């Protein structure tokens, strides 16, 4: 689909990958961009329409869908880590929060905006996932589990929204150079690269983005045994 002239909404648009998505949409000629965050003041910017949206708050989700009833592209980027939940120790609170935001929050936004996209011709629904959608991480197991669940949801949405003409795109990446990965000492891709690859997928009608080499290698290795 064409991004030029489209109307888009980005969740978690106040920093990191979300802010990069906003810039990429504007750069590709989107006519209007709703930039959402729990504090809309942090998502303000020239040419943007800031909206309050805590994806775990049903009232916020419903209000955003009512306010942005002209959208043709929805990008689910809002997310959180699993805090201090370790594999064998630590409170489960962080892991539960990751599931609430990354999985249930994304699901809530998709439910609210799927009818909007249908009324506006189908459009595109993008979910920001991770290479941990396909692999466990003993150092942050709660986050990995939430992304695995989010990937499964994305595949269900891809099948379920096909009839209404909605392109569903899953964006997978390893570590992205943002605040979320600041403590991780591993190679990182830039948020701008992730955003641009996503724009190209929307334009080409592709349902999956494998943003970096570690992610592409992992996807190619999924048919191997777990030991490998």
C-alpha positions as CSV (number, residue, x, y, z in Angstrom):
1,X,0.0,0.0,0.0
2,X,1.0,3.6,-0.4
3,X,2.3,5.5,2.7
4,X,2.1,8.8,0.9
5,X,-1.2,10.4,1.9
6,X,-2.0,7.8,4.5
7,X,-3.1,8.4,8.1
8,X,-1.1,6.5,10.7
9,X,-1.0,5.9,14.4
10,X,2.0,4.8,16.4
11,X,1.9,3.5,20.0
12,X,4.8,4.3,22.3
13,X,5.7,7.1,19.9
14,X,7.6,9.3,22.4
15,X,11.1,7.7,22.1
16,X,13.2,4.9,20.6
17,X,11.7,2.8,17.8
18,X,8.4,4.6,18.1
19,X,9.9,8.0,17.4
20,X,11.8,6.5,14.5
21,X,8.5,5.1,13.1
22,X,7.0,8.5,13.3
23,X,9.9,10.1,11.5
24,X,9.8,7.4,8.8
25,X,6.1,7.8,8.2
26,X,6.5,11.6,7.8
27,X,9.5,11.1,5.5
28,X,7.4,8.8,3.3
29,X,4.6,11.4,3.0
30,X,2.0,10.3,5.5
31,X,-0.7,13.0,5.6
32,X,-1.3,12.7,9.3
33,X,0.4,10.9,12.2
34,X,-1.2,10.2,15.6
35,X,1.7,9.9,18.1
36,X,0.5,8.1,21.2
37,X,2.1,7.8,24.7
38,X,0.9,7.5,28.3
39,X,1.8,11.2,28.6
40,X,0.9,12.7,25.2
41,X,3.0,15.8,25.9
42,X,6.1,13.6,25.5
43,X,4.9,12.6,22.0
44,X,4.3,16.1,20.7
45,X,6.1,17.3,17.6
46,X,5.7,19.4,14.5
47,X,3.0,17.9,12.3
48,X,2.0,15.3,14.9
49,X,-1.3,14.7,16.7
50,X,-0.4,13.6,20.2
51,X,-2.9,11.2,21.9
52,X,-2.9,9.7,25.3
53,X,-2.7,5.9,25.2
54,X,-1.8,3.5,27.9
55,X,-2.4,0.2,26.0
56,X,-3.3,-1.6,29.2
57,X,-6.1,0.9,29.9
58,X,-9.4,-0.1,28.1
59,X,-10.8,3.4,28.3
60,X,-7.6,4.9,26.7
61,X,-7.7,2.3,23.9
62,X,-11.4,3.0,23.2
63,X,-10.9,6.7,23.2
64,X,-7.9,6.5,20.9
65,X,-9.9,4.4,18.4
66,X,-12.7,6.9,18.5
67,X,-10.4,9.9,18.0
68,X,-8.3,8.4,15.3
69,X,-11.1,6.9,13.2
70,X,-9.5,7.9,9.9
71,X,-6.3,5.8,10.3
72,X,-5.1,3.5,7.5
73,X,-1.9,2.3,9.2
74,X,-1.6,1.3,12.9
75,X,1.9,0.5,14.3
76,X,2.0,-1.3,17.6
77,X,5.3,-0.4,19.1
78,X,4.5,0.2,22.8
79,X,6.4,-2.3,24.9
80,X,8.3,-2.9,28.1
81,X,11.0,-5.2,29.4
82,X,10.4,-7.9,32.1
83,X,12.1,-5.9,34.8
84,X,14.0,-7.9,37.4
85,X,12.2,-11.2,36.8
86,X,15.0,-13.8,36.6
87,X,14.6,-17.4,35.3
88,X,14.9,-19.0,38.8
89,X,14.5,-16.1,41.1
90,X,12.9,-12.7,41.5
91,X,9.3,-11.5,41.6
92,X,7.0,-12.4,38.7
93,X,5.7,-8.8,38.6
94,X,8.0,-7.7,35.8
95,X,7.1,-10.7,33.7
96,X,3.4,-10.2,34.3
97,X,3.8,-6.5,33.3
98,X,5.6,-7.5,30.1
99,X,2.7,-9.8,29.2
100,X,0.2,-7.1,30.0
101,X,1.8,-4.5,27.8
102,X,3.5,-6.5,25.0
103,X,0.8,-9.1,24.5
104,X,-2.5,-8.0,25.9
105,X,-1.9,-4.4,25.2
106,X,-1.1,-5.1,21.6
107,X,-4.1,-7.3,21.3
108,X,-6.4,-4.6,22.8
109,X,-5.2,-2.0,20.3
110,X,-5.6,-4.5,17.4
111,X,-9.2,-5.3,18.5
112,X,-10.1,-1.6,18.7
113,X,-8.5,-0.6,15.4
114,X,-9.3,-3.6,13.2
115,X,-12.9,-2.3,12.5
116,X,-11.5,1.2,11.8
117,X,-9.0,-0.2,9.3
118,X,-11.8,-2.2,7.6
119,X,-14.0,0.8,7.2
120,X,-11.0,2.7,5.7
121,X,-10.3,0.1,3.1
122,X,-8.1,-2.4,4.9
123,X,-4.8,-0.6,5.4
124,X,-1.9,-2.1,7.4
125,X,-1.4,-3.3,11.0
126,X,2.2,-3.5,12.1
127,X,3.4,-5.2,15.3
128,X,6.9,-4.6,16.6
129,X,8.2,-8.0,17.7
130,X,11.7,-9.4,18.3
131,X,14.0,-12.2,17.5
132,X,13.1,-13.5,20.9
133,X,9.7,-14.3,19.4
134,X,11.5,-17.6,18.4
135,X,14.0,-18.2,21.1
136,X,14.1,-18.2,24.9
137,X,16.5,-15.9,26.8
138,X,17.4,-17.1,30.3
139,X,18.6,-13.6,31.1
140,X,15.1,-12.1,30.4
141,X,12.7,-14.9,30.1
142,X,9.6,-12.9,30.8
143,X,10.2,-10.5,27.9
144,X,11.0,-13.4,25.5
145,X,7.8,-15.2,26.5
146,X,5.7,-12.0,25.9
147,X,7.2,-11.5,22.5
148,X,6.6,-15.2,21.6
149,X,3.0,-14.7,22.6
150,X,2.8,-11.4,20.6
151,X,4.2,-13.2,17.5
152,X,1.5,-15.9,17.8
153,X,-1.1,-13.2,18.0
154,X,0.3,-11.5,15.0
155,X,0.0,-14.7,13.0
156,X,-3.6,-15.1,14.1
157,X,-4.3,-11.5,13.1
158,X,-2.7,-12.1,9.7
159,X,-5.1,-14.9,9.0
160,X,-8.1,-13.3,10.7
161,X,-7.9,-9.9,9.0
162,X,-7.0,-11.2,5.5
163,X,-10.6,-11.1,4.4
164,X,-11.0,-7.5,5.2
165,X,-7.9,-6.6,3.2
166,X,-5.6,-5.6,6.1
167,X,-1.9,-6.2,5.6
168,X,-0.5,-7.5,8.9
169,X,3.3,-7.1,9.3
170,X,5.5,-8.6,12.0
171,X,8.7,-6.8,12.5
172,X,11.5,-8.9,14.1
173,X,14.9,-7.5,15.2
174,X,17.6,-8.3,17.6
175,X,19.0,-5.6,19.9
176,X,18.0,-2.1,18.8
177,X,20.0,0.9,20.0
178,X,17.4,2.4,22.4
179,X,17.0,3.0,26.1
180,X,15.5,-0.5,26.5
181,X,18.7,-2.2,25.4
182,X,21.2,0.3,27.0
183,X,22.5,-2.2,29.5
184,X,23.1,-4.9,26.8
185,X,26.6,-5.2,25.4
186,X,25.8,-6.8,22.1
187,X,25.8,-5.5,18.4
188,X,22.7,-3.3,17.8
189,X,20.8,-2.1,14.8
190,X,19.6,1.5,14.8
191,X,15.9,2.4,15.3
192,X,15.9,4.3,12.0
193,X,17.0,1.2,10.1
194,X,14.2,-0.8,11.6
195,X,11.6,1.9,10.8
196,X,12.8,2.2,7.2
197,X,12.7,-1.5,6.6
198,X,9.2,-1.5,7.9
199,X,8.1,1.3,5.6
200,X,9.5,-0.7,2.6
201,X,7.5,-3.8,3.8
202,X,4.3,-1.8,3.9
203,X,4.9,-0.4,0.5
204,X,5.7,-3.8,-1.0
205,X,2.9,-5.7,0.8
206,X,5.3,-8.0,2.7
207,X,4.1,-9.5,6.0
208,X,7.4,-9.9,7.7
209,X,10.5,-7.9,8.4
210,X,13.7,-9.6,9.5
211,X,15.7,-6.4,10.3
212,X,19.2,-7.6,11.1
213,X,21.5,-10.5,10.4
214,X,21.2,-12.3,13.8
215,X,17.4,-12.4,13.3
216,X,17.7,-13.7,9.7
217,X,20.1,-16.4,10.9
218,X,17.8,-17.4,13.7
219,X,14.8,-17.6,11.5
220,X,16.7,-19.8,9.0
221,X,17.8,-22.2,11.9
222,X,14.4,-22.8,13.3
223,X,14.1,-26.2,11.5
224,X,17.2,-27.5,13.3
225,X,17.0,-29.4,16.5
226,X,16.8,-27.5,19.8
227,X,20.3,-28.7,20.7
228,X,21.7,-27.0,17.5
